[in-house]
């Protein structure tokens, strides 16, 4: 067998083809993490993430359950008319999550108990022409095996009995030339005459629908769509066809892409999915930003993932997968210590009993625990924590429970602050809880300018608004009665005083003070300002001062402040590490290094440079062209660039007007590759010039 030809040396692997009729099991693929299955850190990581994944699945079902149920009800109840029943599913612009949504829809359709439907899932790559779209549709419907997408496990495809599996394998063999609508009609008529519904077979009484899903409607050519719909409309009276259109933008895109004569053949009904931001907030508030979560995200890491979501892809799945990777790195780097202590509160004592002397020695080297020992006033207790393992275990259990209590009070205080500031004008601290969390975990939020601005805006709150917010806070405190001391009783007292407070001004006799210092002047001004205040205004100021500065300022201290309450925060909080750059890699920097210094990756002597500015004729052509382009300004003259390229790669050749055609071809290919990588583009301002798009070295390319 002839192998592939290549201009560079390489190693090519060929996997043997599966025997005919043999089903390849995806579950048999090796799991790269199986090697760590006996490690304590991996066992702890797997248990924590399984709990998180269960909660995520519950939330996902809550968000998409009603939408998919309504969509399935529309598909099942659609009647045979002259128009094609069409569901327009408005999915939003979070393109990476569309496959998961349609995967859930296909799974729900396939596992419908009453009726057996057939599904064809088509993407834009399957609809490059009308003929190709018809072939794919007929092939998927006849075979009855639509590939479930990323969110589905391989087990969902392997739930077939052996006999039915053989029958379906026979059905899968559909010749490409036979994939026509006439073939589909004959197959459907034969299926209706067969036995009752059994693993993919249709029932005479409950006829299943032939569902065609176009998951990226806007990416398909308008001409292909119009021809495809018109062909389907010719068979709608003979087969129960149903269309599902995945629309990422707005409903008007259907009328923009299809003519009036085409849309008149569709019986259209729209279904709106929840926006991805709503799904993210729901996921964060119920899973990750919760005191029940075994781990917490640092402010910088959380802000990084949030920015990637908001400014890049709007994908909740990628958001959770990024956190999953960072969590795995946190457990791997922390080793057995994190694997034992970063767990649910119920497992804490059990895991602590498993710790041996080596584990406790690792604990004693943690910075926050060192500071805790140094802060102890009794030398005897400090010596016991350093030498006695039993005393250390008791102290660790006490500190870990204190840390859990601190995290609960932190979240409760964050919710209280959110109640008061989320609806302020311009929302200086943000509208969502995640915005408050990102700031509060990074620095002392009570000392920020935005917090002070919120404090000033709260001075203009009306009585009914303030009382309503106090009621919400009291409701929160009812659910967490053991937290924040007697705050609940104090707020009820404030509420009674606010309700009874009048709006008439309180007259006070100003105290005469001989002003000699700035502090005395400040006191005088404050007294003069409070003279014209009403009883309600004074009570409001007292309430806000008590709540903002006496309660929240103590509970919202970040771990970076080295508070003794945050001892062992290194175990539970995922700090910002290099793992985030693996989740969202910096692509341009390594590309610059590869093109500017190919020896860094190739490790060949022919590309080894004495200085960074040196250009060798033995370098790849694209590297020579790239290093020459770095020396130019905003616009690059193509003729000068070619002459410089020729001078380097062919130093012994003739220089002048005529350049060897092979050199020209090599130069043209190198320029085309640079343009493909995004370093240059053709200029419309100057003839025979290329415009430079990037500047500087690796620091500017990141």
C-alpha positions as CSV (number, residue, x, y, z in Angstrom):
1,X,0.0,0.0,0.0
2,X,1.3,3.4,-0.9
3,X,1.7,5.8,1.9
4,X,1.1,9.5,1.9
5,X,3.6,11.8,0.3
6,X,4.9,14.7,2.3
7,X,7.6,17.4,1.8
8,X,8.6,16.9,5.4
9,X,9.5,13.8,7.4
10,X,6.7,12.5,9.6
11,X,5.2,9.5,11.2
12,X,1.8,8.4,9.9
13,X,-0.4,5.9,11.7
14,X,-3.1,3.8,10.0
15,X,-5.8,2.3,12.1
16,X,-7.2,-1.0,10.8
17,X,-10.6,-0.9,9.4
18,X,-13.4,-2.5,11.5
19,X,-14.7,-5.8,10.2
20,X,-17.8,-5.6,8.1
21,X,-20.9,-5.5,10.3
22,X,-18.9,-5.2,13.6
23,X,-20.0,-2.4,15.8
24,X,-17.3,-0.3,17.3
25,X,-17.9,0.4,20.9
26,X,-16.9,3.9,21.9
27,X,-16.8,2.9,25.6
28,X,-13.8,0.6,24.8
29,X,-11.6,3.6,24.0
30,X,-8.9,4.0,26.7
31,X,-9.5,6.6,29.4
32,X,-6.3,8.7,29.9
33,X,-7.2,9.3,33.5
34,X,-7.6,5.6,34.3
35,X,-3.9,5.6,35.2
36,X,-4.6,7.8,38.2
37,X,-7.7,5.8,39.4
38,X,-5.9,4.5,42.5
39,X,-4.5,7.9,43.5
40,X,-6.2,9.6,46.5
41,X,-6.3,13.0,44.7
42,X,-8.0,11.5,41.7
43,X,-10.6,9.7,43.8
44,X,-11.4,12.9,45.6
45,X,-11.6,14.9,42.4
46,X,-13.9,12.3,40.7
47,X,-16.3,12.2,43.7
48,X,-16.5,16.0,43.9
49,X,-17.0,16.5,40.1
50,X,-19.7,13.7,40.0
51,X,-21.7,15.6,42.6
52,X,-21.3,18.8,40.6
53,X,-22.2,17.0,37.4
54,X,-25.4,15.7,38.9
55,X,-26.5,19.2,39.9
56,X,-25.6,20.5,36.5
57,X,-27.8,17.9,34.8
58,X,-30.7,18.8,37.1
59,X,-30.4,22.4,36.2
60,X,-30.1,21.7,32.5
61,X,-33.3,19.6,32.7
62,X,-35.1,22.4,34.5
63,X,-34.0,25.0,31.9
64,X,-34.6,23.0,28.7
65,X,-37.2,20.5,29.9
66,X,-40.3,22.6,29.2
67,X,-39.0,23.8,25.9
68,X,-38.3,20.3,24.7
69,X,-41.6,19.0,26.0
70,X,-43.5,21.7,24.1
71,X,-41.5,21.0,21.0
72,X,-42.2,17.3,21.2
73,X,-45.9,18.0,21.8
74,X,-46.0,20.1,18.6
75,X,-44.2,17.4,16.6
76,X,-46.6,14.7,17.9
77,X,-49.8,16.7,17.5
78,X,-49.0,18.0,14.0
79,X,-51.7,16.9,11.5
80,X,-51.3,16.1,7.8
81,X,-52.1,19.3,5.8
82,X,-50.8,20.8,2.5
83,X,-48.2,22.6,4.6
84,X,-45.1,21.2,6.3
85,X,-45.4,21.5,10.1
86,X,-42.3,23.6,11.0
87,X,-40.9,24.4,14.4
88,X,-38.5,27.4,14.5
89,X,-36.3,26.9,17.6
90,X,-34.7,30.2,18.5
91,X,-31.5,28.9,20.2
92,X,-29.6,32.2,20.6
93,X,-26.0,32.9,19.5
94,X,-24.2,30.4,21.8
95,X,-23.2,28.3,18.9
96,X,-21.0,25.7,20.8
97,X,-24.0,24.7,23.0
98,X,-26.4,24.1,20.0
99,X,-25.2,20.6,19.5
100,X,-25.9,19.7,23.1
101,X,-29.4,21.2,22.9
102,X,-30.2,19.2,19.7
103,X,-28.7,16.1,21.3
104,X,-31.2,16.4,24.1
105,X,-34.0,16.9,21.6
106,X,-33.0,13.8,19.6
107,X,-32.7,11.7,22.8
108,X,-36.2,12.9,23.9
109,X,-37.7,12.1,20.5
110,X,-36.0,8.6,20.3
111,X,-37.2,7.6,23.8
112,X,-40.8,8.7,23.2
113,X,-42.8,5.7,24.5
114,X,-46.1,6.1,22.6
115,X,-44.8,6.8,19.1
116,X,-41.6,5.8,17.3
117,X,-40.3,8.7,15.3
118,X,-37.4,8.8,12.8
119,X,-34.9,11.8,12.9
120,X,-32.6,13.2,10.4
121,X,-30.1,15.8,11.7
122,X,-28.5,18.0,9.0
123,X,-25.9,20.7,9.4
124,X,-24.7,23.3,7.0
125,X,-21.9,20.9,5.8
126,X,-24.6,18.4,4.8
127,X,-26.5,21.0,2.7
128,X,-23.8,22.2,0.3
129,X,-26.3,21.2,-2.5
130,X,-29.9,20.2,-2.7
131,X,-28.9,16.7,-3.9
132,X,-26.6,16.3,-1.0
133,X,-29.2,17.4,1.5
134,X,-31.8,14.9,0.1
135,X,-29.2,12.1,0.2
136,X,-28.3,12.8,3.8
137,X,-32.0,13.2,4.9
138,X,-33.1,9.9,3.3
139,X,-30.0,8.0,4.6
140,X,-30.6,9.2,8.2
141,X,-34.4,8.5,8.1
142,X,-34.1,5.0,6.6
143,X,-31.1,3.9,8.8
144,X,-32.9,5.1,11.9
145,X,-29.5,5.9,13.6
146,X,-28.9,9.5,14.1
147,X,-25.6,10.2,15.8
148,X,-26.2,11.7,19.2
149,X,-24.1,14.7,19.9
150,X,-21.5,15.8,22.5
151,X,-23.7,15.7,25.5
152,X,-24.8,12.1,25.0
153,X,-22.9,9.1,26.3
154,X,-22.0,6.2,24.1
155,X,-24.2,4.0,26.3
156,X,-27.3,5.6,24.8
157,X,-26.5,4.1,21.4
158,X,-25.8,0.7,22.7
159,X,-29.1,0.0,24.4
160,X,-30.4,-2.2,21.6
161,X,-31.0,-5.9,21.8
162,X,-28.8,-8.2,19.7
163,X,-31.6,-9.1,17.3
164,X,-32.8,-5.6,16.8
165,X,-29.2,-4.5,16.5
166,X,-28.7,-6.9,13.6
167,X,-31.8,-5.7,11.9
168,X,-30.8,-2.1,12.2
169,X,-27.3,-2.9,10.8
170,X,-29.0,-4.3,7.8
171,X,-31.0,-1.2,7.4
172,X,-27.9,1.0,7.6
173,X,-26.6,-0.3,4.2
174,X,-28.3,2.3,2.0
175,X,-26.7,2.9,-1.4
176,X,-26.0,6.5,-2.2
177,X,-27.8,6.3,-5.6
178,X,-30.9,5.0,-3.8
179,X,-31.2,7.9,-1.4
180,X,-34.0,9.7,-3.2
181,X,-37.5,10.8,-2.0
182,X,-39.1,8.0,-4.0
183,X,-37.0,5.5,-2.1
184,X,-38.0,7.1,1.2
185,X,-41.7,6.9,0.2
186,X,-41.5,3.2,-0.7
187,X,-39.7,2.5,2.5
188,X,-42.2,4.4,4.6
189,X,-45.2,2.6,3.0
190,X,-43.5,-0.8,3.6
191,X,-42.8,0.1,7.2
192,X,-46.5,1.1,7.8
193,X,-47.5,-2.4,6.6
194,X,-45.1,-4.1,9.0
195,X,-45.6,-5.2,12.6
196,X,-46.3,-2.9,15.6
197,X,-43.8,-0.5,16.9
198,X,-40.7,-2.3,18.1
199,X,-37.3,-0.7,18.5
200,X,-37.5,1.6,15.4
201,X,-40.6,0.0,13.7
202,X,-43.8,2.0,13.1
203,X,-47.2,1.1,14.3
204,X,-50.3,1.3,12.1
205,X,-52.3,3.2,14.6
206,X,-49.7,5.5,16.0
207,X,-47.7,6.6,12.9
208,X,-44.3,8.1,13.8
209,X,-43.2,11.3,12.2
210,X,-40.3,11.8,9.9
211,X,-38.5,14.7,11.6
212,X,-35.8,16.7,9.7
213,X,-33.7,19.0,11.9
214,X,-31.6,21.8,10.3
215,X,-29.5,22.8,13.2
216,X,-27.8,25.9,11.7
217,X,-30.5,27.4,9.4
218,X,-28.7,30.7,8.7
219,X,-25.5,29.0,7.5
220,X,-27.3,27.1,4.7
221,X,-27.6,28.6,1.2
222,X,-31.0,30.2,0.5
223,X,-31.3,28.5,-2.9
224,X,-30.6,25.1,-1.3
225,X,-33.2,25.7,1.4
226,X,-35.9,26.8,-1.0
227,X,-35.4,23.8,-3.3
228,X,-35.3,21.5,-0.3
229,X,-38.6,22.8,1.1
230,X,-40.3,22.7,-2.2
231,X,-39.3,19.0,-2.8
232,X,-40.5,18.1,0.7
233,X,-43.8,19.9,0.2
234,X,-44.5,17.6,-2.7
235,X,-44.5,14.6,-0.4
236,X,-46.1,16.1,2.7
237,X,-49.5,14.5,1.8
238,X,-47.9,11.0,1.5
239,X,-45.5,11.1,4.5
240,X,-45.8,12.8,7.9
241,X,-42.8,15.2,7.5
242,X,-41.9,17.7,10.2
243,X,-39.2,20.4,10.0
244,X,-37.3,21.8,12.9
245,X,-35.2,24.9,12.1
246,X,-32.4,25.9,14.5
247,X,-32.4,29.7,14.3
248,X,-29.5,31.5,16.1
249,X,-30.6,35.1,15.5
250,X,-34.2,36.2,15.0
251,X,-37.4,34.8,13.5
252,X,-37.1,37.4,10.7
253,X,-34.1,35.5,9.3
254,X,-36.6,32.8,8.0
255,X,-38.4,35.3,5.8
256,X,-35.1,36.9,4.8
257,X,-33.6,33.6,3.6
258,X,-36.8,32.1,2.1
259,X,-39.1,33.6,-0.5
260,X,-42.8,34.1,0.1
261,X,-43.8,31.2,-2.1
262,X,-41.5,28.9,0.0
263,X,-42.7,30.2,3.4
264,X,-46.3,29.7,2.3
265,X,-45.5,26.0,2.2
266,X,-44.6,26.0,5.9
267,X,-46.9,25.9,8.9
268,X,-44.6,27.8,11.2
269,X,-44.5,27.9,15.0
270,X,-41.7,29.5,17.0
271,X,-40.1,28.2,20.2
272,X,-37.8,30.4,22.3
273,X,-35.0,28.9,24.4
274,X,-33.6,30.6,27.4
275,X,-30.7,33.0,26.7
276,X,-27.3,31.6,27.5
277,X,-26.6,34.3,30.1
278,X,-29.7,33.2,32.0
279,X,-28.5,29.6,31.9
280,X,-25.0,30.8,33.2
281,X,-26.5,32.8,36.1
282,X,-28.7,29.9,37.0
283,X,-25.8,27.5,36.9
284,X,-23.5,29.7,39.0
285,X,-26.1,30.7,41.6
286,X,-27.2,27.1,42.2
287,X,-23.9,25.2,41.8
288,X,-20.7,27.1,41.9
289,X,-21.5,30.2,43.9
290,X,-22.9,28.2,46.8
291,X,-21.5,27.4,50.2
292,X,-22.5,23.8,49.6
293,X,-20.0,23.5,46.7
294,X,-16.9,21.6,48.0
295,X,-14.5,24.1,46.3
296,X,-14.6,27.9,45.5
297,X,-13.2,29.9,42.7
298,X,-10.8,32.7,43.2
299,X,-11.9,36.2,42.0
300,X,-9.4,36.4,39.1
301,X,-10.0,32.9,37.9
302,X,-13.8,33.4,38.1
303,X,-13.6,36.7,36.2
304,X,-11.4,35.1,33.6
305,X,-13.9,32.4,32.8
306,X,-16.8,34.9,32.9
307,X,-15.0,37.2,30.4
308,X,-14.3,34.3,28.1
309,X,-18.1,33.4,28.2
310,X,-19.3,37.0,27.6
311,X,-16.8,38.1,25.0
312,X,-16.0,34.9,23.1
313,X,-18.5,32.0,22.8
314,X,-21.5,32.3,25.2
315,X,-21.0,28.6,25.8
316,X,-22.1,27.4,29.3
317,X,-20.7,23.9,28.5
318,X,-17.2,25.3,27.8
319,X,-17.5,27.4,31.0
320,X,-18.1,24.3,33.1
321,X,-15.5,22.3,31.2
322,X,-12.9,25.0,31.9
323,X,-13.7,24.9,35.6
324,X,-13.5,21.1,35.5
325,X,-10.0,21.2,34.1
326,X,-8.8,23.8,36.6
327,X,-10.4,21.7,39.4
328,X,-8.5,18.6,38.2
329,X,-5.2,20.6,38.1
330,X,-6.0,21.9,41.6
331,X,-6.4,18.3,42.9
332,X,-3.3,17.0,41.0
333,X,-1.0,19.8,42.2
334,X,-2.4,19.6,45.8
335,X,-1.9,15.9,45.9
336,X,-3.3,13.7,48.6
337,X,-3.9,16.7,50.9
338,X,-6.4,18.4,48.7
339,X,-7.9,15.0,47.7
340,X,-8.8,14.3,51.4
341,X,-9.8,17.8,52.6
342,X,-11.5,19.4,49.6
343,X,-14.7,17.4,50.0
344,X,-18.2,17.8,51.2
345,X,-18.8,18.8,54.9
346,X,-20.2,15.3,55.6
347,X,-17.1,13.5,54.5
348,X,-14.6,15.8,56.3
349,X,-14.2,13.8,59.6
350,X,-14.0,10.5,57.8
351,X,-11.3,11.8,55.4
352,X,-9.4,13.4,58.2
353,X,-9.1,10.1,60.0
354,X,-7.3,8.7,57.0
355,X,-4.5,11.2,57.2
356,X,-1.1,9.9,58.3
357,X,2.0,11.6,59.6
358,X,3.2,12.6,56.1
359,X,-0.1,14.2,55.2
360,X,0.0,16.2,58.5
361,X,3.6,17.3,57.7
362,X,2.3,18.7,54.4
363,X,-0.5,20.5,56.2
364,X,2.0,22.1,58.6
365,X,3.8,23.6,55.6
366,X,0.8,25.5,54.3
367,X,1.3,29.3,54.6
368,X,-2.1,30.0,56.2
369,X,-1.6,27.3,58.9
370,X,1.9,28.7,59.6
371,X,0.5,32.1,60.2
372,X,-2.2,30.6,62.4
373,X,0.5,28.9,64.6
374,X,2.5,32.1,64.8
375,X,-0.6,34.0,66.0
376,X,-1.1,31.6,68.9
377,X,-0.2,33.2,72.2
378,X,0.4,29.9,74.0
379,X,3.8,28.3,73.1
380,X,2.6,24.9,74.4
381,X,-0.3,24.8,72.0
382,X,2.0,25.8,69.1
383,X,4.4,23.0,69.9
384,X,1.6,20.5,70.1
385,X,0.4,21.5,66.6
386,X,3.9,21.0,65.3
387,X,4.7,17.7,66.9
388,X,1.5,16.0,68.1
389,X,-0.5,14.4,65.2
390,X,-3.7,13.9,67.3
391,X,-3.7,17.5,68.4
392,X,-3.1,18.6,64.8
393,X,-6.0,16.6,63.6
394,X,-8.3,18.1,66.1
395,X,-7.1,21.6,65.3
396,X,-7.5,21.0,61.5
397,X,-11.0,19.8,62.0
398,X,-11.8,22.9,64.1
399,X,-10.3,25.2,61.5
400,X,-11.9,23.5,58.5
401,X,-15.4,23.8,60.2
402,X,-14.6,27.4,60.9
403,X,-13.6,27.9,57.2
404,X,-16.9,26.4,56.2
405,X,-18.8,28.7,58.5
406,X,-16.8,31.7,57.2
407,X,-17.8,30.7,53.6
408,X,-21.4,30.5,54.5
409,X,-21.4,33.9,56.2
410,X,-19.5,35.3,53.2
411,X,-22.2,34.1,50.8
412,X,-25.0,35.2,53.0
413,X,-23.5,38.7,53.3
414,X,-23.0,38.7,49.5
415,X,-26.7,38.0,49.0
416,X,-27.6,40.7,51.5
417,X,-25.5,43.2,49.7
418,X,-27.0,42.1,46.4
419,X,-30.5,42.8,47.7
420,X,-29.5,46.4,48.5
421,X,-27.4,47.4,45.5
422,X,-28.6,45.4,42.5
423,X,-31.4,47.8,41.6
424,X,-29.6,51.1,42.2
425,X,-29.2,53.5,39.3
426,X,-26.4,52.5,37.0
427,X,-25.7,49.6,39.4
428,X,-22.1,50.6,40.4
429,X,-21.4,47.1,41.8
430,X,-23.3,45.2,39.1
431,X,-26.7,43.6,38.8
432,X,-25.8,40.0,39.0
433,X,-24.5,38.1,42.1
434,X,-21.5,36.9,40.0
435,X,-20.3,40.5,39.6
436,X,-20.3,41.0,43.3
437,X,-18.5,37.7,43.9
438,X,-15.7,38.5,41.4
439,X,-14.9,41.8,43.3
440,X,-15.4,40.4,46.8
441,X,-13.1,37.5,46.3
442,X,-10.3,39.7,44.9
443,X,-10.2,42.6,47.4
444,X,-12.1,44.2,50.3
445,X,-15.3,45.3,48.5
446,X,-16.3,47.6,51.3
447,X,-13.3,49.8,50.6
448,X,-13.9,50.3,46.9
449,X,-15.2,53.4,45.3
450,X,-18.2,51.6,43.8
451,X,-19.2,50.5,47.3
452,X,-19.0,54.0,48.6
453,X,-21.1,55.2,45.7
454,X,-23.7,52.6,46.4
455,X,-23.7,53.8,50.1
456,X,-24.5,57.3,48.9
457,X,-27.2,56.2,46.5
458,X,-28.9,54.2,49.3
459,X,-29.3,57.5,51.2
460,X,-32.0,58.4,48.7
461,X,-34.1,55.3,49.2
462,X,-37.7,55.8,50.1
463,X,-39.2,54.3,53.2
464,X,-41.3,51.6,51.4
465,X,-38.3,50.5,49.3
466,X,-36.1,50.3,52.3
467,X,-38.6,48.3,54.3
468,X,-39.2,45.9,51.3
469,X,-35.4,45.2,51.1
470,X,-35.3,44.6,54.9
471,X,-38.1,42.0,54.5
472,X,-36.1,40.2,51.8
473,X,-33.0,40.2,54.0
474,X,-35.0,38.8,57.0
475,X,-36.3,36.0,54.7
476,X,-32.7,35.1,53.8
477,X,-31.7,35.1,57.5
478,X,-34.7,32.8,58.3
479,X,-33.1,30.2,56.1
480,X,-29.7,30.7,57.8
481,X,-30.6,31.4,61.5
482,X,-27.2,30.4,62.9
483,X,-25.2,32.9,60.8
484,X,-24.3,36.6,61.4
485,X,-25.2,36.6,65.1
486,X,-28.3,38.7,66.0
487,X,-28.6,40.5,62.7
488,X,-32.1,39.2,62.2
489,X,-33.4,40.6,65.5
490,X,-31.6,44.0,64.9
491,X,-33.1,44.4,61.4
492,X,-36.6,43.7,62.8
493,X,-36.1,46.5,65.4
494,X,-34.9,48.8,62.6
495,X,-37.9,48.0,60.6
496,X,-40.3,48.9,63.4
497,X,-38.4,52.2,64.0
498,X,-38.5,53.0,60.3
499,X,-42.2,52.4,60.1
500,X,-42.9,54.6,63.1
501,X,-40.4,57.3,62.0
502,X,-41.9,60.6,60.9
503,X,-40.8,62.8,58.0
504,X,-40.8,66.0,60.0
505,X,-37.5,67.7,60.6
506,X,-35.9,67.2,64.0
507,X,-34.8,70.5,65.6
508,X,-31.5,70.4,67.4
509,X,-29.5,73.0,69.1
510,X,-26.0,73.1,67.6
511,X,-23.2,72.6,70.0
512,X,-20.6,75.4,70.0
513,X,-17.2,74.0,69.3
514,X,-14.0,76.0,69.1
515,X,-12.5,74.9,65.8
516,X,-8.7,74.4,66.0
517,X,-8.2,71.1,64.1
518,X,-9.5,69.6,60.9
519,X,-11.3,66.8,62.9
520,X,-13.2,69.4,64.8
521,X,-14.2,71.1,61.5
522,X,-15.4,67.8,60.2
523,X,-17.5,67.1,63.3
524,X,-19.0,70.6,63.1
525,X,-20.0,70.1,59.4
526,X,-21.6,66.7,60.2
527,X,-23.6,68.2,63.0
528,X,-24.8,71.1,60.9
529,X,-25.8,68.6,58.1
530,X,-27.9,66.5,60.6
531,X,-29.8,69.5,61.9
532,X,-32.2,69.6,59.0
533,X,-32.7,65.8,58.8
534,X,-36.0,64.1,59.6
535,X,-36.4,61.2,62.0
536,X,-36.7,58.8,59.1
537,X,-33.5,60.1,57.4
538,X,-31.5,59.8,60.7
539,X,-32.8,56.2,61.2
540,X,-32.0,55.3,57.6
541,X,-28.5,56.6,58.0
542,X,-28.1,54.6,61.2
543,X,-29.4,51.4,59.6
544,X,-27.1,51.7,56.6
545,X,-24.0,52.5,58.7
546,X,-24.7,49.5,60.9
547,X,-25.4,47.1,58.0
548,X,-22.7,48.3,55.6
549,X,-19.8,49.0,57.9
550,X,-20.5,46.9,61.1
551,X,-21.8,43.7,59.5
552,X,-20.8,43.4,55.9
553,X,-17.4,44.9,56.2
554,X,-16.4,42.1,58.7
555,X,-18.1,39.2,56.8
556,X,-16.9,40.2,53.3
557,X,-13.2,40.0,53.9
558,X,-11.3,38.2,51.0
559,X,-8.9,35.3,51.7
560,X,-6.0,37.6,50.5
561,X,-6.4,39.7,53.7
562,X,-4.8,36.8,55.7
563,X,-7.8,36.7,58.1
564,X,-7.5,33.9,60.6
565,X,-11.0,32.8,59.7
566,X,-9.7,31.9,56.2
567,X,-7.1,29.4,57.4
568,X,-6.6,26.5,54.9
569,X,-8.2,28.6,52.1
570,X,-5.5,27.2,49.8
571,X,-7.2,23.8,50.0
572,X,-10.7,24.9,49.0
573,X,-10.1,27.8,46.7
574,X,-9.0,27.4,43.1
575,X,-6.3,30.0,42.7
576,X,-5.3,31.5,39.3
577,X,-2.7,29.2,37.8
578,X,-1.2,28.4,34.4
579,X,-4.0,26.0,33.9
580,X,-6.3,28.8,32.6
581,X,-3.9,29.3,29.7
582,X,-4.4,25.7,28.7
583,X,-8.1,26.1,28.8
584,X,-7.9,29.2,26.6
585,X,-4.5,29.0,25.0
586,X,-2.5,32.0,23.7
587,X,-2.1,31.0,20.1
588,X,-0.3,33.9,18.5
589,X,2.7,33.9,20.9
590,X,3.9,30.3,19.9
591,X,3.2,31.0,16.3
592,X,5.5,34.1,16.5
593,X,8.2,32.0,18.2
594,X,7.9,29.2,15.5
595,X,8.1,31.7,12.6
596,X,10.8,33.9,14.2
597,X,13.0,31.1,15.5
598,X,12.1,27.7,13.9
599,X,15.0,26.1,15.7
600,X,13.0,26.4,18.9
601,X,10.6,23.7,17.7
602,X,12.5,21.9,15.0
603,X,15.8,21.6,16.9
604,X,17.7,21.3,13.7
605,X,21.2,22.7,13.1
606,X,20.3,24.3,9.8
607,X,17.9,26.8,11.5
608,X,20.2,27.6,14.5
609,X,20.8,31.4,14.6
610,X,23.7,33.3,16.2
611,X,21.4,36.3,16.9
612,X,17.7,36.8,16.9
613,X,17.8,39.2,13.9
614,X,19.6,36.7,11.7
615,X,17.9,35.3,8.6
616,X,19.3,32.0,7.2
617,X,18.6,30.7,3.7
618,X,18.0,27.2,5.1
619,X,15.0,28.4,7.1
620,X,11.5,27.5,5.8
621,X,10.2,30.0,3.3
622,X,7.4,31.2,5.5
623,X,9.9,32.0,8.3
624,X,12.1,34.0,5.9
625,X,9.1,36.0,4.6
626,X,7.8,36.5,8.2
627,X,11.2,37.9,9.5
628,X,11.4,40.2,6.5
629,X,7.9,41.5,7.1
630,X,8.8,42.3,10.7
631,X,11.3,44.8,9.4
632,X,8.8,46.8,7.3
633,X,6.3,49.5,8.2
634,X,2.6,49.6,7.9
635,X,2.6,48.9,4.2
636,X,4.9,46.3,2.5
637,X,6.0,46.8,-1.1
638,X,5.6,43.4,-2.8
639,X,8.5,44.0,-5.3
640,X,10.9,45.0,-2.5
641,X,9.8,42.1,-0.4
642,X,10.4,39.6,-3.3
643,X,13.8,41.0,-4.0
644,X,14.8,40.7,-0.3
645,X,13.4,37.2,-0.3
646,X,15.4,36.3,-3.4
647,X,18.6,37.7,-2.0
648,X,18.3,35.5,1.1
649,X,17.1,32.2,-0.3
650,X,19.2,32.4,-3.5
651,X,22.3,34.4,-2.5
652,X,24.5,33.0,-5.4
653,X,21.8,33.6,-8.1
654,X,21.5,36.7,-10.3
655,X,20.0,39.7,-8.7
656,X,17.9,42.2,-10.6
657,X,14.7,42.5,-12.5
658,X,14.3,38.8,-13.4
659,X,13.6,36.4,-10.5
660,X,13.6,32.7,-11.0
661,X,10.0,31.4,-11.4
662,X,10.6,28.7,-8.7
663,X,11.7,31.5,-6.3
664,X,8.6,33.5,-7.2
665,X,6.3,30.5,-6.6
666,X,7.9,29.8,-3.2
667,X,7.5,33.5,-2.3
668,X,3.9,33.6,-3.4
669,X,3.1,30.5,-1.3
670,X,4.8,32.0,1.8
671,X,2.9,35.3,1.4
672,X,-0.4,33.3,1.0
673,X,0.3,31.4,4.2
674,X,1.0,34.6,6.1
675,X,-2.2,36.0,4.9
676,X,-4.1,32.9,5.9
677,X,-2.6,33.2,9.4
678,X,-3.8,36.8,9.7
679,X,-0.5,38.7,9.7
680,X,-1.1,40.6,6.4
681,X,-3.8,41.4,4.0
682,X,-4.1,43.0,0.6
683,X,-4.2,46.7,0.6
684,X,-6.7,48.8,-1.3
685,X,-5.0,52.1,-0.6
686,X,-1.7,51.2,-2.5
687,X,-1.2,49.1,-5.5
688,X,1.1,46.1,-5.2
689,X,1.3,46.5,-1.4
690,X,0.3,44.3,1.5
691,X,-1.0,45.8,4.8
692,X,0.5,44.7,8.0
693,X,-2.0,43.5,10.7
694,X,0.3,42.7,13.7
695,X,3.0,44.6,15.5
696,X,5.9,43.8,17.8
697,X,7.3,40.6,19.2
698,X,5.8,37.9,21.4
699,X,4.6,40.3,24.1
700,X,2.5,42.2,21.6
701,X,1.2,39.1,20.0
702,X,-0.3,37.6,23.1
